[in-house]
């Protein structure tokens, strides 16, 4: 990564935000996350990967937002459904190298960007998968299934049920507490847990909805 004023500013924002969120992050991870943002801003001019244009705003809305779920990531095998520009999968893979992340999306255009980031930044614990979620039949089911603004909670549960291992966990990242969606999910016999998240520098609601597939349940 070229050392310049913007990169130094972004690195400082990432490092200070992680401190505020009590995330232990290495200097190498900060460097990779900064490089990721620079690539995202560059590709975004042509491919329209995100509505956020300012890399400084991307720090809070993309990087720190993605890392807010880090305390709840156990893996070791996680699939990021509807990954888009690699969020939250790539930031999680960068900060948690022992995690294996599959970035799944039906958009080849977006996955070309994600693959470029993986290759250029040497993120060897992340891979891309071009597929519709309902068509993906993994040889090994995932310990955790995560999404960021992918679909409703019920649709996420139904569409990805075949991806989750027995005893596995769903993690749905939401803005406001999705009360109506939670009621609909409970009506399906699911017992979700809602966790309020803190994202440094972002004065907006963020929530994580989590539920499990019990080991005794059948798929």
C-alpha positions in Angstrom: 0.0 0.0 0.0 1.3 3.4 -0.9 2.0 5.5 2.2 0.1 8.8 1.8 -2.0 11.2 3.8 -5.3 9.5 3.2 -4.1 6.0 4.0 -2.5 7.3 7.2 -5.8 9.0 8.1 -7.8 5.9 7.4 -5.4 3.7 9.4 -5.7 6.1 12.3 -9.5 6.0 12.2 -9.6 2.2 12.0 -7.1 1.8 14.9 -8.9 4.3 17.1 -12.3 2.9 16.3 -11.1 -0.6 17.2 -9.8 0.7 20.5 -13.2 2.3 21.2 -14.9 -1.0 20.4 -12.4 -2.9 22.5 -11.1 -4.9 19.6 -7.5 -6.1 19.8 -6.1 -5.6 16.3 -2.6 -5.9 14.9 -0.8 -3.3 12.9 -0.7 -5.7 10.0 -4.5 -6.0 10.1 -5.0 -2.3 10.2 -2.7 -2.0 7.1 -4.8 -4.6 5.2 -8.1 -3.0 6.2 -6.8 0.3 5.0 -5.7 -1.2 1.7 -9.1 -2.8 1.3 -10.8 0.5 1.7 -8.6 2.1 -0.9 -9.4 -0.7 -3.3 -13.1 -0.3 -2.5 -13.1 3.4 -3.1 -11.1 2.9 -6.4 -13.4 0.1 -7.8 -16.5 1.9 -6.6 -16.0 4.7 -9.1 -16.7 2.2 -11.9 -18.6 -0.7 -10.4 -20.9 1.1 -7.9 -20.2 -1.4 -5.1 -21.5 0.8 -2.3 -23.5 4.0 -1.9 -20.9 5.3 0.5 -18.3 7.3 -1.5 -16.1 8.8 1.1 -13.4 6.3 2.4 -13.5 8.0 5.8 -17.3 7.2 6.1 -16.5 3.7 4.9 -14.3 3.2 8.0 -17.4 3.5 10.3 -20.2 2.2 8.0 -18.3 -0.8 6.6 -15.1 -1.7 8.5 -16.1 -0.9 12.1 -19.7 -1.9 11.5 -18.5 -5.4 10.3 -16.1 -5.8 13.2 -18.8 -5.0 15.7 -19.9 -8.6 15.5 -16.3 -10.0 16.1 -17.0 -11.1 19.7 -19.7 -13.4 18.4 -17.7 -15.0 15.6 -16.5 -18.5 16.6 -16.3 -20.3 13.3 -14.2 -22.1 12.4 -16.1 -22.2 9.1 -18.3 -19.2 8.3 -20.3 -18.3 5.2 -21.1 -14.6 4.4 -24.3 -14.8 2.5 -24.9 -11.9 0.0 -21.4 -10.7 0.7 -21.6 -7.8 -1.9 -18.3 -6.0 -1.6 -17.1 -8.5 0.9 -18.9 -7.2 4.0 -18.7 -8.4 6.7 -16.6 -11.4 5.5 -13.4 -9.8 4.4 -12.9 -7.6 7.5 -13.6 -10.6 9.7 -11.2 -12.8 7.8 -8.5 -10.1 8.0 -8.7 -9.6 11.8 -9.4 -13.3 12.6 -6.9 -15.3 10.5 -7.9 -18.6 12.2 -11.4 -18.2 10.7 -12.2 -19.7 7.3 -14.6 -17.4 5.4 -16.6 -18.2 2.3 -17.9 -15.0 0.6 -21.0 -16.0 -1.3 -22.9 -13.8 -3.8 -24.9 -14.2 -7.0 -23.3 -11.1 -8.5 -20.2 -12.0 -10.5 -19.3 -8.3 -10.7 -19.1 -7.9 -7.0 -17.2 -11.1 -6.5 -14.6 -10.0 -9.0 -13.8 -7.2 -6.7 -13.8 -9.5 -3.6 -11.4 -11.9 -5.4 -9.1 -9.0 -6.3 -8.9 -8.0 -2.7 -8.2 -11.5 -1.6 -5.5 -11.9 -4.2 -3.9 -8.5 -3.8 -3.9 -8.5 0.0 -3.0 -12.2 0.3 -6.0 -13.1 2.5 -5.5 -16.8 2.4 -8.4 -17.7 4.8 -11.1 -16.3 2.5 -12.6 -17.6 -0.7 -15.3 -16.4 -3.1 -18.3 -18.5 -4.3 -20.5 -17.4 -7.2 -23.9 -19.0 -6.6 -27.4 -18.3 -5.6 -27.8 -19.2 -1.9 -30.5 -21.7 -2.6 -28.3 -23.6 -5.1 -25.3 -23.9 -2.9 -24.8 -27.4 -1.6 -21.6 -27.4 0.5 -19.8 -30.7 1.1 -19.3 -29.5 4.7 -22.0 -27.4 6.3 -21.1 -24.1 8.0 -20.6 -23.5 11.7 -22.0 -20.0 11.3 -24.1 -18.3 8.6 -23.8 -14.5 8.6 -25.5 -11.8 6.6 -25.5 -8.0 6.5 -28.8 -6.6 5.3 -29.4 -9.7 3.1 -33.1 -10.3 3.6 -35.7 -10.7 6.3 -35.0 -13.0 9.2 -37.5 -15.6 8.1 -36.3 -15.7 4.5 -32.7 -15.9 5.8 -33.6 -18.9 8.0 -35.5 -20.7 5.2 -33.1 -19.9 2.4 -29.9 -20.9 4.3 -31.2 -23.7 6.5 -29.4 -26.3 4.4 -26.1 -24.4 4.9 -26.1 -24.6 8.7 -24.4 -27.5 10.5 -26.2 -29.2 13.4 -25.5 -27.0 16.4 -24.6 -24.2 14.1 -25.6 -20.5 14.4 -27.2 -17.8 12.3 -26.0 -14.2 12.7 -28.1 -11.5 11.0 -26.8 -7.9 11.1 -29.6 -5.4 11.3 -30.0 -1.6 11.9 -33.0 -0.9 14.0 -34.3 -3.7 16.3 -36.4 -5.7 13.8 -39.4 -6.4 16.1 -41.9 -7.5 13.4 -39.2 -9.8 11.8 -38.4 -11.3 15.2 -42.1 -12.1 15.8 -42.3 -13.8 12.4 -39.2 -15.8 13.2 -40.5 -16.9 16.5 -43.7 -18.1 14.7 -41.4 -20.5 12.8 -40.4 -22.1 16.1 -37.1 -20.3 16.4 -35.8 -18.6 19.6 -33.7 -15.7 18.5 -31.5 -13.5 20.7 -31.1 -9.8 19.9 -27.8 -8.0 20.8 -27.4 -4.3 20.6 -24.1 -3.4 18.9 -21.8 -0.4 19.3 -20.1 1.0 16.3 -17.5 3.7 17.0 -18.3 7.0 15.3 -21.8 5.9 14.1 -24.8 7.4 15.8 -27.3 4.9 14.4 -28.9 1.8 15.7 -27.1 -1.5 15.1 -28.3 -4.9 16.2 -27.3 -8.5 15.8 -29.9 -11.3 15.7 -28.7 -14.7 16.6 -30.3 -18.2 16.6 -29.1 -21.8 16.6 -29.9 -25.0 14.8 -30.0 -27.5 17.6 -28.0 -30.7 17.3 -31.1 -32.7 17.6 -33.0 -30.9 14.8 -33.4 -32.4 11.4 -32.7 -30.4 8.2 
